[in-house]
């Protein structure tokens, strides 16, 4: 690693004074070698989609076969990849067994990376799932047919819902970005309690985003939550290059590979990936 990149990677984790083990992502009763990771938070505006887009890109760049499924009605992940659904109402047709999930998959401009873009019917997915006997296993059932992928990343919409429960059930890991603020601590505790009640707490793994270590509150919150042993060591600072993803319609590492943001995302992804592949 180059000296500058090495310094950046160190800086992205240097505030973890009491080092706890990173959350374990590999000890699971998995049915195949495919690893499903969903990006989720109870609220929006926390860097969820940006992280999903960057992790998917980096996994593909590492040579893994990757699918990103955009299940957030806002369609931001699809926007970053310049991807539009092939047809209107695709999700509705998939749930209604009128269309296979395979038929909704599209190529991106990046090798090894494919996407299922969001479409307007995504916002009605909860209703559609309710009409499908309210099953919490439907998404998992659909993904079983896509075992040619090494990684599937799901950009999940905020909030608790039947769709969210489906995504949680289908995921090997639920990656939750957390801004180190007081309100985010409250949100984290709510989500953690929810996963505990659902007997899925071992799937919940967190990382900090939009961190500003010049602020005492951010430092204090990070130190507090690191003790919970549910947070990855590396974190994502609040950086302008991440905001520029919308301008470039691209992941950070593709247009700013040597940037602070790119290096921090790479360090975090490597930490996640090492846990998966151990």
Number of C-alpha atoms within 10 A of each C-alpha: 7 7 8 12 17 13 14 19 21 14 15 24 17 13 18 15 9 9 12 15 14 18 20 20 22 17 11 12 7 12 9 10 12 19 23 24 25 27 28 30 26 17 14 12 12 19 22 24 25 22 25 24 25 24 26 27 26 23 23 20 17 11 12 17 19 27 28 27 22 26 26 21 19 15 20 21 31 26 17 19 23 14 21 16 18 15 11 13 15 24 28 21 16 16 19 14 10 11 14 16 18 13 11 18 17 17 14 16 11 12 14 19 24 24 25 27 28 29 23 17 15 22 17 14 19 16 14 20 20 13 12 13 9 15 14 20 15 18 20 16 12 15 17 13 12 14 14 13 19 18 22 26 25 29 28 24 26 17 14 13 12 18 26 22 17 20 27 27 19 24 24 25 26 27 25 23 26 26 25 25 17 13 10 18 17 11 16 20 12 13 20 18 14 14 17 14 10 12 10 17 17 18 22 24 22 26 21 23 21 20 20 16 16 8 10 10 14 19 17 15 16 24 17 12 17 23 14 11 16 21 24 22 24 27 27 28 20 16 15 10 18 25 13 15 22 17 10 14 17 23 27 29 22 16 15 17 13 13 16 25 22 23 23 22 25 22 23 21 20 17 16 22 16 12 15 16 10 9
